[in-house]
Amino acid sequence: MKIVSTNIGERKEVDYRGKKVLTGIYKYTVDEPIFLDTNEVKGDEISDRKHHGGVNQAVYGYSLKHYEFFKKLYPKLNFEMGMFGENLTIDHLDETIIHVGDTFKVGDAILEATVQRNPCYKLGIRFNSMKIVKQFWNTTFCGVYFKVLQTGFVKKGDEFEQLKNCTKNPTIADLYLNKKKEKGI
């Protein structure tokens, strides 16, 4: 696995059903290294700290390969790296083989896979269609949240070196499917 894009977002106010909503989902690619801290990516907007950021969700990674699936559903949309709100776009991140607790060295940082990302209405705002939320739930393309065990800089081209493989733990996709069942989706 290798980083193909590092992405951060700024605070943006959008209209959602007549209400002003703050979001950081509009990520954009940055060319300089980004710093992965214990609770967040430095310089990245987190508008909803109840559901994003914090120790177990400090960094969000998403697979470039998943983009192809959604591009077919939204051919008129201009897809940019960070489109799904991820900090790290990774060439091949596979939620079906990454287990909770798997640990990776990437750049100067050490990351531990913790939980799945559950889609919310802000993804619908980003895609200009609420259909994306259900379409996202109907895949295992949820991406991976990481805990930062060792802070440090990462950049485009940095490779993930697996330090620990926790095959006895559930995969990220398993967590996601369980959450989907729990929500009755």
Disulfide bonds with the S-S distance in Angstrom:
none
